[in-house]
Amino acid sequence: MLLCKTRYPVLLVHGMGFRDRKFFNYWGRIPKALENHGCKVFYGNQDANATVHDNAVMIQKSLDYALKESGSDKVNIIAHSKGGIDSRYMISSLGEYERVASLSTVDSPHHGSETVDFMMKFPDILVKATGRITDLFMYIQGDRQPDSYQVFHELTTDYMKKFNAENPDIPGVYYQSFGFRMKSPFSDIIMAFPYSVIRRIENADTDGLLTERAMRWTNFRGMYTSPEKRGISHCDTTDLRRRAFSKKNPSDDSEVSDIVDFYINMVSELRERGL
């Protein structure tokens, strides 16, 4: 059985700081695994560090392409991190709800970050300088409209409170959200420092960048982790290391041994829903 042969193709929408690339796929082994199970996969191809609005416009163009190439009238969006916010804006504010069957968000900052709130208290000149340096790097990487300074503001709790009021869920689109968590700073050396900072500021479980409070949205499916001591980080959820987390079988539905299996199960559920 082709577990992922959904009615509508899947549009994978990446998060902040990265781009969709052919030779170093943001999503690791995941797209190939979905395609092997019958899924048609397309990509958001938006900027790494553009504003929510600008990225949503770029994703809108990718949506056009996906529908034209697949011959479908809708897509299922699977979005990671800020990509989930970009996608919600496209659906609600840009009026693309008739062309989106579902939105599944993974580790997305739906309620903003209290840690970013804290960081934004630093002198504005420092925040702007950090933004400009980041923009230069992202421009070299291929971004067309990087605006990291504005993006930092868009990750605050105040901004997301206003965003949520202006971008409510649209009836007819199926929404669901997922969260992940590390078990210690040693779970992922890349996320060790931000994990420790967030634990100190927010005193909550985190994937190294966000907490459950930030990630929880409509049809929240829970916080997932691995059977091993390492847990699962923000980077792990897009298969950065291209390997399984554990050889152990999950002991319950909240554990994931290989992130590829997680996405296969997600898309298989969408197929069962007729999406």
Disulfide bonds with the S-S distance in Angstrom:
none
